[in-house]
């Protein structure tokens, strides 16, 4: 497997972060596995190039760098450099990094995260970024109007984030917001939207099962069968 580090370091934003990228990329390069890369690319419908590094190993390789970066101010140039990489593992590093520093994020960062959501979009990165957005919402509930806006956006991935950003909030979930963003997406034929609706309801059902049952009963005729199936999967 031929890997060219220069492909990772070929624009201005990446040069700003040359030391950080040069710290991590040789470790990834040495751990690259061509057979795994083929498997991982196929799993993502061959939309992205991979180095072939499984998540546990990737996180182990990043541990030292992240330990160094954790007390520092969030470095958006580093995030952008990772996002511009041709290798998908670098986008995973960026999402792990944002999750690590989610407490530093504010509403002023939403536009930057939105750009990540709509670039190189697929469920693997989007479903981590929705946790990042959920963390911001927990700290800054005033971003609620932006989430409602995303739930009606032309971009399906922004819709998915609006629906699923509260997945891990449990009893801190804004029930009215969940209700609104889901109803804003009734009638969709897109798999990733209907799956997101079911997933959001299933997770919320772990803490508020009666609310989820009542919601599905009330709106079943408007919901996609996939959404209903996923919502009720673990409810008796």
Phi, psi and omega per residue, in radians:
X1 nan 2.051 -3.120
X2 -1.596 2.126 -3.117
X3 -2.112 2.240 -3.101
X4 -1.904 1.862 3.119
X5 -1.013 -0.510 -3.129
X6 -1.100 -0.449 3.105
X7 -1.149 -0.399 -3.125
X8 -1.524 -0.294 -2.930
X9 -2.192 0.758 -2.955
X10 -1.968 0.300 3.051
X11 -2.461 3.008 -3.009
X12 -1.057 -0.800 -3.091
X13 -1.079 -0.664 3.136
X14 -1.194 -0.627 -3.140
X15 -1.139 -0.566 3.076
X16 -1.012 -0.618 -3.074
X17 -1.815 0.356 -3.087
X18 -0.843 -0.810 -3.125
X19 -1.056 -0.751 -3.116
X20 -1.205 -0.755 3.123
X21 -1.150 -0.712 3.136
X22 -1.204 -0.377 3.061
X23 -1.263 -0.784 -3.007
X24 -1.589 -0.627 -2.988
X25 -1.143 -0.704 3.085
X26 -1.034 -0.592 3.092
X27 -1.139 -0.739 3.099
X28 -1.153 -0.741 -3.126
X29 -1.037 -0.752 -3.126
X30 -1.205 -0.449 -3.117
X31 -1.635 -0.014 -3.077
X32 -1.031 2.500 -3.121
X33 -2.357 1.935 -3.015
X34 -1.127 -0.642 3.124
X35 -1.152 -0.778 3.093
X36 -1.109 -0.662 -3.130
X37 -1.040 -0.728 3.122
X38 -1.124 -0.770 3.132
X39 -1.096 -0.790 -3.089
X40 -1.176 -0.677 3.104
X41 -1.138 -0.730 3.136
X42 -1.095 -0.672 3.137
X43 -1.106 -0.510 3.104
X44 -1.729 0.475 3.054
X45 1.064 0.491 3.098
X46 0.963 0.619 3.102
X47 -1.543 -0.328 -3.040
X48 -2.397 2.672 3.009
X49 -1.501 2.474 3.130
X50 -2.152 2.705 2.979
X51 -1.515 -0.369 3.137
X52 1.562 0.688 -3.092
X53 -1.985 1.970 3.133
X54 -1.099 2.744 -3.071
X55 -0.962 -0.831 -3.122
X56 -1.020 -0.723 3.134
X57 -1.205 -0.728 3.120
X58 -1.017 -0.795 -3.127
X59 -1.172 -0.600 3.072
X60 -1.131 -0.734 -3.135
X61 -1.168 -0.529 -3.112
X62 -1.526 -0.149 -2.977
X63 -0.985 -0.814 -3.095
X64 -1.149 -0.789 3.132
X65 -1.104 -0.772 -3.133
X66 -1.138 -0.621 3.086
X67 -1.069 -0.680 3.109
X68 -1.212 -0.657 -3.042
X69 -1.459 -0.383 -3.013
X70 -1.009 -0.748 -3.129
X71 -1.370 -0.107 -3.083
X72 -1.543 2.863 3.036
X73 -1.119 2.536 -3.133
X74 -1.005 2.294 -3.049
X75 -1.835 1.691 -3.111
X76 -1.207 -0.481 3.078
X77 -1.117 -0.646 3.074
X78 -1.114 -0.778 3.119
X79 -1.033 -0.825 -3.126
X80 -1.114 -0.683 3.115
X81 -1.072 -0.740 3.082
X82 -1.100 -0.690 -3.085
X83 -1.218 -0.498 -3.139
X84 -1.406 -0.193 -3.125
X85 -1.111 2.548 3.062
X86 -1.309 -0.177 -3.071
X87 -1.788 2.256 -3.013
X88 -1.102 -0.561 3.131
X89 -0.997 -0.520 3.141
X90 -1.207 -0.592 3.036
X91 -1.183 -0.612 3.079
X92 -1.129 -0.667 3.090
X93 -1.077 -0.729 3.127
X94 -1.084 -0.754 -3.121
X95 -1.222 -0.650 3.048
X96 -1.072 -0.720 -3.128
X97 -1.113 -0.781 3.123
X98 -1.120 -0.699 3.087
X99 -1.092 -0.667 -3.141
X100 -1.111 -0.623 -3.060
X101 -1.907 0.448 -3.061
X102 -1.016 -0.520 -3.130
X103 -1.200 -0.274 3.080
X104 -1.478 -0.281 -3.030
X105 -1.363 2.556 -3.118
X106 -2.332 3.021 3.081
X107 -0.971 -0.448 3.132
X108 -1.174 -0.275 3.136
X109 -1.570 -0.109 -3.057
X110 -1.024 -0.723 -3.093
X111 -1.131 -0.624 3.098
X112 -1.164 -0.756 -3.140
X113 -1.184 -0.646 3.081
X114 -1.009 -0.720 3.134
X115 -1.126 -0.590 3.080
X116 -1.201 -0.716 -3.111
X117 -1.055 -0.680 -3.029
X118 -1.626 0.013 3.078
X119 -1.964 2.357 -3.107
X120 0.915 0.787 -2.988
X121 -1.343 2.310 2.915
X122 -2.858 2.937 -3.001
X123 -1.087 -0.474 -3.037
X124 -1.121 -0.756 3.098
X125 -1.491 -0.666 -3.103
X126 -1.064 -0.675 -3.091
X127 -1.318 -0.161 2.946
X128 -1.604 -0.692 3.129
X129 -1.133 -0.497 3.104
X130 -1.173 -0.498 3.041
X131 -1.199 -0.647 3.094
X132 -1.091 -0.805 3.118
X133 -1.105 -0.681 3.092
X134 -1.057 -0.665 3.094
X135 -1.141 -0.701 3.094
X136 -1.134 -0.769 -3.124
X137 -1.065 -0.672 3.136
X138 -1.080 -0.655 -3.129
X139 -1.513 -0.462 -3.071
X140 -2.374 1.335 -3.105
X141 -1.071 -0.188 3.110
X142 -1.204 -0.123 3.072
X143 -1.417 0.032 -3.125
X144 -0.851 -0.830 3.135
X145 -1.039 -0.583 3.115
X146 -1.171 -0.671 3.117
X147 -1.172 -0.672 3.067
X148 -1.116 -0.716 3.082
X149 -1.055 -0.798 3.120
X150 -1.077 -0.602 -3.105
X151 -1.156 -0.212 3.124
X152 -2.045 0.203 -3.046
X153 -1.297 2.718 3.075
X154 -1.178 -0.445 -3.114
X155 -1.444 2.121 -3.056
X156 -1.148 -0.488 -3.085
X157 -1.301 -0.594 3.032
X158 -1.161 -0.662 3.063
X159 -1.073 -0.773 -3.123
X160 -1.082 -0.731 3.113
X161 -1.105 -0.741 3.127
X162 -1.047 -0.657 -3.117
X163 -1.301 -0.743 -2.960
X164 -1.783 0.046 -3.076
X165 -1.171 -0.267 3.138
X166 -1.762 0.236 -3.051
X167 -0.913 -0.699 -3.044
X168 -1.708 0.121 -3.040
X169 -1.480 -0.299 3.061
X170 0.877 -2.063 -3.077
X171 -1.262 -0.152 3.075
X172 -1.603 0.043 3.124
X173 -1.061 2.382 3.009
X174 -1.431 1.732 -3.036
X175 -1.076 -0.710 -3.134
X176 -1.135 -0.678 3.099
X177 -1.154 -0.789 3.111
X178 -0.995 -0.812 3.122
X179 -1.011 -0.790 -3.066
X180 -1.218 -0.792 -3.080
X181 -1.205 -0.547 3.076
X182 -1.205 -0.838 -3.130
X183 -1.100 -0.516 3.078
X184 -1.130 -0.225 -3.083
X185 -2.050 0.228 2.986
X186 -1.127 2.550 3.098
X187 1.502 0.088 3.126
X188 -1.416 2.501 3.068
X189 -1.723 -0.157 -3.076
X190 -1.229 2.167 -3.124
X191 -0.945 -0.819 -3.037
X192 -1.187 -0.394 3.059
X193 -1.379 -0.854 -3.109
X194 -1.150 -0.610 3.056
X195 -1.143 -0.716 3.139
X196 -1.077 -0.724 3.116
X197 -1.042 -0.858 3.140
X198 -1.090 -0.698 -3.134
X199 -1.127 -0.791 -3.142
X200 -1.061 -0.771 -3.141
X201 -1.190 -0.703 3.127
X202 -1.066 -0.767 3.138
X203 -1.157 -0.742 3.139
X204 -1.168 -0.506 3.115
X205 -1.127 -0.301 3.110
X206 -1.219 -0.459 3.127
X207 -1.948 -0.460 -3.135
X208 -2.337 1.163 -3.073
X209 -1.072 -0.662 -3.113
X210 -1.147 -0.687 3.119
X211 -1.079 -0.754 -3.128
X212 -1.154 -0.769 3.099
X213 -1.022 -0.792 -3.132
X214 -1.146 -0.679 3.131
X215 -1.080 -0.829 -3.126
X216 -1.137 -0.734 3.123
X217 -1.059 -0.707 -3.102
X218 -1.256 -0.600 -2.982
X219 -2.020 0.164 -2.996
X220 -0.922 -0.722 -3.079
X221 -1.161 -0.395 3.140
X222 -1.619 -0.229 -3.045
X223 -1.600 2.562 3.042
X224 -1.181 2.527 3.108
X225 -0.926 -0.645 3.111
X226 -1.054 -0.756 3.140
X227 -1.111 -0.753 3.133
X228 -1.107 -0.810 -3.115
X229 -1.041 -0.814 -3.134
X230 -1.172 -0.697 -3.099
X231 -1.094 -0.672 -3.031
X232 -1.705 0.052 -3.000
X233 -0.936 -0.701 -3.058
X234 -1.938 0.213 3.112
X235 -1.792 2.298 3.129
X236 -1.568 nan nan
